[in-house]
Amino acid sequence: MAETRQYGDLATQLVLESRRSIANDLLLKYNGELVRSILREQRELDKLADSPEVTPAMLIYQTAILRNKRCLLAYHKHRLDRLRDMYWTVGGALPHLLSNPDIRSKLSPHEVDFLREYSASVMDYRAGFSNELDITASITQPPKDLHVLVRVARDCGVIQTELGSIDFQKGQRFMVRRADIEHLIVQGYLEQVY
């Protein structure tokens, strides 16, 4: 016997998936198949709602259409918010974020495009006052000193700083200006030594 389902059941599954993502504090793989199924259901409901006769069933169809739209928007807004959070967590280093195969496999092509456009917008905005303020720097712990002692966690090569170039090789320690290497701390190449 065929399984019966009501209009809106697929959208409910999508919202439950978002809730699981929030509860586990992780980004689940984009569920494109479920999104496409909901869009097919939307087209079916639109055909039913466009009937020339006005019937009480039209109210049900219209309500289901609006509910599906809200659920799709909530799912996508949740994912975009998570992507923005991840972008700022890595200090605005988009290549660092997209080079992670675990994260990349969970994104749809549209989400990758969103991240690229978002990064471009942030960089355009940042260019206007990059001399005064680095908006991509972490502000969870305000700096107490201009210079910071760091240990190199991963090789990151030669970095140009205001005072010259420094070759960061794993295991070495340096006392450098925080502003010159803040992005490397956020990306995990350097660790601050307290």
Residue pairs with C-beta under 8 A, 6 or more apart in sequence:
7 41
7 45
7 60
7 61
7 64
7 68
8 64
8 67
8 68
8 71
10 34
10 37
10 38
10 41
10 68
11 38
11 67
11 68
11 71
11 72
12 71
13 34
14 31
14 34
14 35
14 38
14 71
14 72
14 75
15 71
15 74
15 75
17 28
17 31
17 34
17 75
18 74
18 75
18 78
18 79
20 28
21 27
21 28
21 78
21 82
22 78
27 79
27 82
27 83
27 86
27 103
27 106
28 106
29 105
29 106
30 79
30 106
30 107
30 108
30 111
32 108
35 72
35 75
38 68
38 71
38 72
39 72
41 68
42 65
42 68
42 69
45 61
45 64
45 65
45 68
46 65
48 57
48 58
48 61
49 58
49 61
49 62
49 65
51 58
79 111
80 111
80 114
83 107
83 111
83 114
83 115
83 118
84 118
86 97
86 103
87 94
87 97
87 115
87 118
87 119
87 122
88 136
89 186
90 96
90 97
90 186
90 187
91 136
91 137
91 138
91 182
91 183
91 186
91 187
92 119
92 122
92 123
92 135
92 136
92 183
93 183
93 186
93 187
94 115
94 116
94 119
96 187
97 103
97 115
98 104
98 112
98 115
104 112
107 115
122 135
122 136
125 135
126 134
126 135
126 136
134 179
134 182
134 183
136 183
136 186
137 179
137 182
137 183
137 186
138 182
138 185
138 186
143 178
145 178
146 177
146 178
146 179
147 175
147 176
147 177
147 178
148 175
148 176
148 177
148 178
148 181
148 192
149 173
149 174
149 175
149 192
149 193
150 173
150 174
150 175
150 176
150 181
150 184
150 185
150 190
150 191
150 192
150 193
151 171
151 172
151 173
151 190
151 191
151 193
152 168
152 169
152 170
152 171
152 172
152 173
152 174
152 189
152 190
153 170
153 188
153 189
153 190
153 191
154 170
154 188
154 189
155 168
155 169
155 170
156 168
156 184
156 189
156 190
157 167
157 168
158 165
158 166
158 167
158 168
159 165
159 166
159 168
159 180
159 181
159 184
161 176
161 177
161 180
161 181
162 177
162 179
162 180
163 177
163 180
166 174
166 176
168 174
168 184
168 189
168 190
173 193
181 190
184 190
185 191
185 192
